[in-house]
Amino acid sequence: YLEKTNFCLWIGDVDHREYLEYPEVGYLPLFLWKDNIYKKSIIRASIIITGHEIIRERIVFFYRASKKRVIIINQEPSISVSNFNLSESKDQNSNFLQKYQLPKKYIFYPAMYLPHKNHKLIIDVLKILNLNKGLDLSAVFCGHDKGYLKKLTKYAEENNINEKIKFFRFISDAELPFFYINSLALVMPTLMGPNNIPPWEAFK
């Protein structure tokens, strides 16, 4: 089909070429599958769209794409966050807080449960702040589990900090803004990027 069709191509990142040590991108069958698609499609794409200048440079470097064909469209917050109005959602916020029973002071990290997302770093910091510095701070995590969540919960238990962490799976778009506005801050220690939407949502 694509042999006779002009097409544009969205590329979020080429991290599989830079972070080979991480199984979620460097695992050989997955690496070869993604790399093969990019090699065959990038040279044929009329337009390649990405979200950041750094990613454009990497696409050109790794796949010898024509720089003039790679355009940047900056990412924006999700629609649910962009359209959110707290003054119109106070009743919903009360229901939200009652439903989830969140800590009074928590940092928020929405990210899939994968090694490169660095949840362990947050757990280590919470241990220092709570057990060594005497601060009362919690963390709320949410995201799809890719098989790593069990290791994280065990790690939190081993460090005696599990009571300060709430692990949620994927949450709905409608509830996402409430997790942001009730938090002290977003924390974003992921290794890979820079096409990460949560910072934009937190700014909003």
Phi, psi and omega in degrees: 000314183286347178295334183243017185232132171281135184216156170254160188226129174265128176233113181284323179194170173232041185295339178295343178269349186246331186239061186294339183289341183269124186299332183291344175235334185265350178305126195306308180301319179293317179301311182295322179298311182291316182295323180294318178298314182295318181299321184278329187266326184297319182289345181255352184283132175292320178223138174245126182251134174218178189254359185202150180300322180298319179294322177301315179299321181290322178298315179296320183290310186282329188237011175052040177283154175287122185299327183291343179268353180260112182249156184250127170239111184297142179283157182227166177301158176298158182299321182297325178281317181299323184268003186284138177227112186295320182298334178267000187232024184295320178295319178296323179295321178297317178294322179298311181296323178292323182291316189262343178050054183284154175298156180291323180237108180218151170262149188245135178220099176270110182197147175301151180277094180218151183305319185288350178283346171063038173300327181300326179297318178294319178299317178298317181293320178299322178298316180296313185292320184276312186274325184263326184258351177075017178274153179252093183223136180241175176226145175238120178251147172208149179156171177293141176268121178257025178100003185254348185298319181300320179293323180291317179296322177294319179297319178295320178295317180298332180263010177055036182235008185297333179289345180262007183230134173247123178257118175245152172280200181298134180251159184285156177301323183295328182268345184305313181302328182290328175295323178292307190290338180268357180270161171286322183191158167276141172239132187226078183268018182299142180290318188266151181175205003268013182280065180248123185281325184308321177302320178295322179292321179294318176302316181298000000 
